[in-house]
Amino acid sequence: MTDTVRVELGDRSYDIHVGPGAIRHLPAIAGDLHASSIVMISDSTVAGLHAKDVLAPLRNVLPVSLL
């Protein structure tokens, strides 16, 4: 189960999903976005630890990029 934190920026608002095991919920969350692609923005430390686990299940849903 994840918690959703809404970042209010007017027409640029977005949700952040956080919580234990949030990575396993990513395909369902991504499927609900009605998006054409996903971009993961990360620093090299976090990307080195988590990018593979985050991006792999998402690639089954949408095209993804890592910045």
C-alpha positions, 0 to 999 in steps of 0.5 A, a space after each residue: 500500500 502506498 500513500 499519495 502526496 499531492 504536489 500542488 502546482 496549478 496545471 503542473 500538479 502531480 502525485 508522489 507515491 511513497 511507502 514500503 514496497 511502493 516499487 511493486 505497485 508502480 505498474 498499476 500506478 503507471 497504468 492509471 496515468 494515461 501517459 505515453 511515457 515515464 521519466 525517472 529523475 534521480 541522482 547517481 547514488 539513488 539510481 545505482 541502488 534502485 533504477 533497475 528495480 524501478 524501471 524493469 516493471 515499468 518497461 512492461 507498461 510504458 516507454 521509460 527514460 532515466 535522467 
